[in-house]
Amino acid sequence: MFLSVFDMFKVGVGPSSSHTMGPMVAAARFLDMMRSSPFHFHGVKASLHGSLAFTGVGHATDRATILGLAGLSPDTYDHDKAESTLKDIAESATITPDGLSVLQFDPKEDLRFDFGPALEGHANGMILMATDSQGDIILQETYYSIGGGFVVTADELADGKTTDEGAPVPYPFKSAVEMLQMAERSGKSIAQMKKANEVSRSGATELQAGCTRIWQVMNDCINRGLETGGILPGGLNVKRRAKDIHRSLLAERGMNLTAPHTINDWMSAYAMAVNEENAAGGQVVTAPTNGAAGVLPSVIRYWLDHVPGATVTRIDEFLLTAAAIGGLVKFNASISGAEAGCQAEVGSASAMAAAGFCAVLGGTPEQIENAAEIALEHHLGMTCDPVKGLVQVPCIERNGLGAIKAVSAASLAMRGDGQHLVPLDSVIETMRQTGADMHEKYKETSLGGLAVNVPNC
């Protein structure tokens, strides 16, 4: 099993990795399929199913699907170009992707939200279709957005091809037990093993440049969020709070009146800044998803700004360690809120952040595994119930609390020797089972929980 650090941390656009980025990626794959086909196409259609239908409007799934079919990509997303493209498509009822002829596509008629049962393979399903001049479907593919921007076809999912097999890597661990055993045998840290795996695939230069960009985008996102006020889009009239919280924290800093627990407010401000940017459709990094994008960067920023001895030269170590843990969760359970609730998103993010923080504090592999276990264990059972289908309530504050739990988990782990009762593998399996048992109304459909108990209109 190999999941790259760049699989876990993707530069993209808000508000959702599974509902916004995933459909764009699926559309790009379908366009490639059309380009390689011998048929001549006249139009395209799309249908959204399961969670993509129920919370699609709030998560901008309709916009993402249209933009993806027009050829836009999450990693190079340009807001002004996107708005202009959507306007042109609405007026002309056509799209013109590179390498294909003008295609008929009326968003009002050709993009359908199916509110019936989800497709068989996954809660986040979509069907893309291409038609001939008579309107008959001559090419069709089913895609599943399985969380964190990962997309597979129905056949790939059925064949179990949800991760990159590729060439062998030096340290191919599929569980935390295997990871710890390899670390003991090799004498290497988790980050060093993960780095060796990455370098074997892409090279040291590419790895360094990629990690540098990941942190740059994360930090830029924090800074934008700390500098931007106003009301978030979507109709809930949620006020952006990170800017005001940060301003008050800066003012208090010079008054020597700050209580020790105020450090939690700094972490929350960093995390909320990211998720307010995400909710506004800004550029974020999946960590491992958009809905949980604020947890890990806020812990890094907390470490750099508030912990003596922190240095940017060790951010790679943080990211590689976190990615190793995130890969275990994704491979053995899920990082998709639509599949397993928010325990799979903020819970996974908190475990990743705890592991990365523990690593840069000097933790052993055993302490790092313990930190991840503590963080994930105390998110078990958390539902995904966004009010009005928007990634705002309770998602934004939840990232702040996920960051606080991550730091606490790492600190507790550092107080011990790494020996503990509950293995990380057991918690990951428990999370998988809990997600399987969880009623679908608590899994990103906005049909239960806060989504129905908080007035939103």
LOTIRO-230260 format. One line per 4 residues: number of its first residue (from 1); their letters; for each residue x, y, z of C-alpha. Coordinates in steps of 0.02 Angstrom, whole numbers, padded with zeros to 5 digits. Each point is the difference from the previous one (the first is absolute). Example, Ala and Ser with C-alpha at 12.3 -4.5 7.8 and 13.67 -1.06 7.14 Angstrom:
<kolmars>
1 = AS = 00615,-00225,00390 | 00069,00172,-00033
</kolmars>
This chain:
<kolmars>
1 = MFLS = 00000,00000,00000 | 00069,00170,-00049 | -00089,00166,00023 | 00111,00147,-00039
5 = VFDM = 00012,00152,00111 | -00069,00090,-00153 | -00152,-00114,00001 | -00039,00047,00179
9 = FKVG = 00041,00185,-00025 | -00073,00066,-00163 | -00010,00183,-00046 | -00179,00035,-00047
13 = VGPS = -00154,00107,00023 | -00137,00007,00131 | -00120,-00040,00070 | 00017,-00190,-00013
17 = SSHT = 00132,-00122,-00060 | -00129,-00137,-00032 | -00142,00110,-00062 | 00096,00138,-00091
21 = MGPM = 00173,-00063,-00046 | -00054,-00180,-00031 | -00133,00042,-00132 | 00124,00113,-00090
25 = VAAA = 00127,-00141,-00003 | -00133,-00123,-00061 | -00052,00119,-00138 | 00181,00018,-00056
29 = RFLD = 00016,-00189,-00009 | -00159,-00010,-00103 | 00063,00133,-00121 | 00159,-00103,-00025
33 = MMRS = -00111,-00152,-00033 | -00096,00099,-00131 | 00160,00062,-00083 | 00064,-00178,-00021
37 = SPFH = -00167,-00063,-00068 | -00034,-00024,-00187 | -00175,00072,00017 | -00054,00175,-00046
41 = FHGV = -00090,00080,00144 | -00138,00130,-00002 | -00034,00028,00185 | 00032,-00052,00180
45 = KASL = -00110,-00035,00151 | 00029,-00036,00184 | -00099,-00073,00145 | 00048,00016,00183
49 = HGSL = -00047,-00133,00127 | 00001,-00032,00187 | 00089,00132,00103 | 00055,00091,-00158
53 = AFTG = -00185,00033,-00032 | -00060,00034,00177 | 00135,00128,00044 | 00059,00038,-00176
57 = VGHA = -00062,00178,-00012 | 00072,00049,00169 | 00166,-00082,-00046 | 00003,00079,-00175
61 = TDRA = -00006,-00172,-00083 | -00104,00068,-00144 | 00125,00139,-00033 | 00146,-00120,00015
65 = TILG = -00075,-00124,-00122 | -00035,00136,-00128 | 00173,00076,00018 | 00082,-00171,-00009
69 = LAGL = -00091,-00040,-00162 | 00059,00168,-00065 | 00180,-00052,00035 | 00040,00092,00163
73 = SPDT = 00107,-00089,00130 | 00005,00017,00191 | 00188,00023,00012 | 00002,00145,-00124
77 = YDHD = -00169,00073,00046 | -00024,00184,-00042 | -00154,00081,00076 | -00024,00135,-00134
81 = KAES = 00019,-00125,-00141 | -00122,-00118,00085 | -00133,00135,00018 | 00022,00054,-00181
85 = TLKD = -00011,-00182,-00058 | -00160,-00032,00098 | -00079,00158,-00071 | 00044,-00048,-00179
89 = IAES = -00068,-00177,00021 | -00162,00062,00076 | -00026,00119,-00147 | 00052,-00115,-00142
93 = ATIT = -00052,-00171,00070 | 00164,-00067,-00070 | 00173,-00044,00060 | 00162,-00009,-00100
97 = PDGL = 00133,-00105,00088 | 00174,-00002,-00076 | 00019,-00136,-00131 | -00188,-00023,-00026
101 = SVLQ = -00131,00085,-00107 | -00134,00115,00068 | -00116,-00106,00109 | -00181,00032,00046
105 = FDPK = -00020,00019,00187 | -00142,00094,00083 | 00032,-00001,00189 | -00187,00011,00035
109 = EDLR = -00040,-00153,-00104 | 00159,-00103,-00012 | 00057,00000,00182 | -00118,-00104,00107
113 = FDFG = -00007,-00023,00189 | -00065,-00175,00037 | -00068,-00002,00178 | -00038,-00186,-00002
117 = PALE = 00110,-00135,00076 | 00187,00020,-00020 | 00090,-00099,-00133 | 00058,-00171,00055
121 = GHAN = 00186,00034,00011 | 00013,00155,00111 | -00101,00141,00076 | 00080,00126,-00118
125 = GMIL = -00046,-00059,-00174 | -00019,00087,-00167 | -00035,-00057,-00177 | 00071,00096,-00148
129 = MATD = -00070,-00028,-00174 | 00042,00056,-00176 | -00133,00004,-00136 | -00012,00000,-00189
133 = SQGD = -00096,00122,-00109 | -00163,-00090,00036 | 00025,00013,00187 | 00037,-00184,00025
137 = IILQ = 00132,-00046,00128 | 00151,-00076,-00089 | 00129,00011,00141 | -00030,-00013,00187
141 = ETYY = 00103,-00023,00157 | -00042,-00009,00185 | 00119,00086,00120 | 00013,-00003,00189
145 = SIGG = 00078,00142,00098 | 00068,-00098,00147 | 00067,00143,00106 | 00149,00117,-00001
149 = GFVV = -00016,00033,-00187 | 00027,-00183,-00043 | -00108,-00061,-00145 | -00025,-00177,-00067
153 = TADE = -00111,-00075,-00133 | -00127,-00133,00043 | 00112,-00134,-00074 | 00153,00062,00096
157 = LADG = -00098,-00002,00162 | -00064,-00175,-00035 | 00177,-00059,-00035 | 00064,00079,00161
161 = KTTD = 00110,00124,-00095 | -00020,00147,00117 | 00186,00024,00034 | 00156,00008,-00108
165 = EGAP = 00083,-00169,-00011 | 00140,00050,-00119 | 00180,-00051,00025 | 00054,-00071,00169
169 = VPYP = 00059,00123,00133 | 00133,-00031,00134 | -00121,00003,00148 | -00173,-00062,-00054
173 = FKSA = -00094,-00001,00165 | -00189,-00026,-00002 | -00030,00012,00187 | 00069,00091,00150
177 = VEML = 00071,-00164,00065 | 00098,-00026,-00161 | 00055,00182,00005 | 00071,-00017,00175
181 = QMAE = 00083,-00166,-00040 | 00085,00075,-00153 | 00055,00151,00101 | 00079,-00113,00132
185 = RSGK = 00088,-00111,-00127 | 00065,00144,-00105 | 00040,00122,00138 | -00091,00134,-00100
189 = SIAQ = -00136,00120,00054 | -00173,-00005,-00079 | 00042,00156,-00099 | 00163,-00075,-00063
193 = MKKA = -00089,-00158,-00060 | -00136,00104,-00082 | 00132,00109,-00083 | 00090,-00153,-00069
197 = NEVS = -00164,-00060,-00074 | -00035,00169,-00078 | 00175,00021,-00071 | -00008,-00173,-00079
201 = RSGA = -00150,00060,-00102 | 00032,00183,-00038 | 00175,00051,00055 | 00067,00108,00141
205 = TELQ = -00010,00166,-00094 | -00183,-00024,-00045 | -00041,-00051,00178 | 00083,00153,00075
209 = AGCT = -00082,00118,-00124 | -00170,-00079,00025 | 00007,00009,00190 | 00057,00180,-00008
213 = RIWQ = -00149,00044,-00109 | -00122,-00094,00112 | 00052,00100,00152 | 00005,00163,-00098
217 = VMND = -00181,-00024,-00057 | -00053,-00051,00175 | 00083,00149,00082 | -00064,00121,-00131
221 = CINR = -00175,-00067,00033 | 00019,00031,00187 | 00061,00178,-00032 | -00143,00039,-00120
225 = GLET = -00125,-00066,00125 | 00075,00104,00141 | -00012,00156,-00107 | -00175,-00022,-00073
229 = GGIL = -00165,00041,00083 | -00178,00003,-00060 | -00140,-00126,-00022 | 00025,-00172,-00076
233 = PGGL = -00102,-00042,-00156 | -00141,-00127,-00002 | -00143,00080,00095 | 00038,-00043,00182
237 = NVKR = 00073,00173,00028 | 00146,-00072,00096 | 00122,00136,00049 | 00185,-00029,-00030
241 = RAKD = 00078,00007,00174 | 00184,-00045,-00020 | 00050,00180,-00041 | -00079,00074,00156
245 = IHRS = 00062,-00140,00113 | 00176,00021,-00066 | -00007,00189,00022 | -00056,-00017,00181
249 = LLAE = 00135,-00129,00036 | 00133,00116,-00069 | -00065,00141,00108 | -00001,-00108,00157
253 = RGMN = 00176,-00060,-00034 | 00072,00169,00043 | -00100,00020,00161 | 00074,-00146,00097
257 = LTAP = -00175,-00051,00052 | -00014,-00159,-00103 | -00057,-00158,00089 | 00092,-00161,-00044
261 = HTIN = -00153,-00078,-00081 | -00004,00143,-00127 | 00124,-00099,-00104 | -00150,-00104,-00053
265 = DWMS = -00075,00156,-00077 | 00155,00024,-00107 | -00016,-00177,-00067 | -00185,00024,-00032
269 = AYAM = 00030,00165,-00089 | 00126,-00079,-00118 | -00115,-00147,-00036 | -00156,00106,-00021
273 = AVNE = 00095,00116,-00118 | 00031,-00147,-00117 | -00176,-00067,00008 | -00078,00170,-00025
277 = ENAA = 00105,00014,-00158 | -00058,-00174,-00049 | -00183,00044,00029 | 00024,00154,-00109
281 = GGQV = 00067,-00107,-00143 | 00181,00051,00022 | 00160,-00097,-00034 | 00038,-00129,00134
285 = VTAP = 00097,-00161,00021 | -00091,-00163,00037 | 00064,-00061,00168 | -00065,-00130,-00030
289 = TNGA = -00162,00084,-00059 | -00063,00176,-00025 | -00126,-00013,00141 | 00146,-00040,00118
293 = AGVL = 00127,00111,-00088 | 00030,00115,00149 | 00058,-00125,00130 | 00174,-00045,-00059
297 = PSVI = 00059,00171,-00063 | -00060,00081,00161 | 00105,-00121,00102 | 00152,00036,-00108
301 = RYWL = -00029,00187,00018 | -00022,-00020,00189 | 00164,-00097,00007 | 00094,00130,-00103
305 = DHVP = -00070,00154,00088 | -00015,-00060,00179 | 00116,-00147,00036 | 00183,00039,00038
309 = GATV = 00123,-00083,-00118 | -00122,-00022,-00144 | 00073,00025,-00173 | -00069,-00004,-00177
313 = TRID = 00139,-00120,-00049 | -00095,-00140,00087 | -00170,00030,-00082 | 00039,-00141,-00122
317 = EFLL = 00019,-00118,00148 | -00169,00056,00067 | -00087,-00023,-00168 | 00079,-00169,-00039
321 = TAAA = -00044,-00070,00171 | -00178,00064,-00013 | -00018,-00071,-00176 | 00057,-00171,00060
325 = IGGL = -00138,-00003,00131 | -00129,00070,-00120 | 00043,-00136,-00125 | -00032,-00135,00130
329 = VKFN = -00171,00074,00041 | -00050,00015,-00182 | 00061,-00174,-00047 | -00079,-00089,00148
333 = ASIS = -00156,00106,00030 | -00051,00165,-00081 | 00032,00186,-00006 | -00172,00035,-00075
337 = GAEA = -00135,00085,00102 | -00131,-00070,-00117 | 00064,-00175,00036 | 00041,00006,00186
341 = GCQA = -00051,00168,00073 | 00112,00139,00064 | 00103,-00123,00101 | 00076,-00044,-00170
345 = EVGS = 00039,00182,-00040 | 00041,00105,00153 | 00042,-00159,00097 | 00126,-00055,-00131
349 = ASAM = 00069,00177,-00014 | 00024,00010,00188 | 00091,-00167,00001 | 00113,00057,-00141
353 = AAAG = 00037,00166,00084 | 00034,-00085,00167 | 00123,-00118,-00083 | 00089,00138,-00093
357 = FCAV = 00011,00111,00154 | 00064,-00143,00106 | 00134,-00035,-00131 | 00070,00176,00000
361 = LGGT = -00004,00002,00190 | 00123,-00145,-00008 | -00121,-00143,00027 | 00048,-00180,-00034
365 = PEQI = -00101,-00101,-00128 | -00093,-00080,00146 | -00044,00170,00075 | -00055,00062,-00171
369 = ENAA = -00115,-00150,-00022 | -00068,00032,00175 | -00033,00184,-00040 | -00097,-00046,-00157
373 = EIAL = -00099,-00132,00096 | -00050,00121,00138 | -00058,00133,-00123 | -00101,-00119,-00108
377 = EHHL = -00074,-00095,00147 | -00078,00157,00069 | -00087,00042,-00163 | -00084,-00169,-00019
381 = GMTC = -00185,00010,-00040 | 00003,00181,-00059 | -00136,00031,-00128 | 00005,00104,-00159
385 = DPVK = -00156,00110,00008 | 00036,00168,-00085 | -00141,00124,00020 | -00079,00041,-00168
389 = GLVQ = 00130,-00112,-00082 | 00133,00134,00021 | 00175,-00033,00064 | -00022,00131,00136
393 = VPCI = -00100,-00058,00152 | 00066,-00098,00093 | 00150,-00027,-00114 | 00098,00160,00028
397 = ERNG = 00007,-00005,00190 | 00022,-00189,-00005 | 00168,00024,-00085 | 00057,00110,00143
401 = LGAI = -00045,-00132,00128 | 00082,-00133,-00109 | 00162,00099,00007 | -00011,00021,00189
405 = KAVS = -00027,-00188,00020 | 00148,-00035,-00114 | 00118,00105,00105 | -00066,-00076,00161
409 = AASL = 00018,-00176,-00070 | 00181,00031,-00052 | 00041,00076,00169 | -00075,-00148,00093
413 = AMRG = 00094,-00122,-00110 | 00163,00091,00032 | -00029,-00022,00188 | 00006,-00189,-00024
417 = DGQH = 00117,-00126,-00079 | -00115,-00050,-00143 | -00072,-00151,00088 | -00189,00006,00011
421 = LVPL = -00153,-00111,00006 | -00096,00040,-00159 | 00096,-00019,-00165 | -00026,00126,-00140
425 = DSVI = -00051,-00142,-00116 | -00142,-00045,00118 | -00063,00179,00003 | 00006,00011,-00190
429 = ETMR = -00099,-00162,-00013 | -00124,00063,00130 | -00022,00159,-00101 | -00035,-00104,-00155
433 = QTGA = -00129,-00107,00090 | -00082,00153,00079 | -00013,00082,-00171 | -00077,-00156,-00074
437 = DMHE = -00130,-00004,00140 | -00037,00186,-00004 | -00168,00047,-00075 | 00018,00089,-00167
441 = KYKE = -00090,00154,00066 | 00155,00035,00106 | 00120,-00021,-00147 | 00006,00163,-00098
445 = TSLG = -00179,-00006,-00062 | -00060,00141,00115 | -00152,-00108,00043 | 00037,-00015,00186
449 = GLAV = 00090,00072,00150 | 00035,00187,00004 | -00055,00015,-00182 | -00182,-00028,00051
453 = NVPN = 00004,00071,00176 | 00072,00170,-00039 | -00116,00124,-00091 | 00087,00047,-00162
457 = C = -00125,00102,-00096
</kolmars>
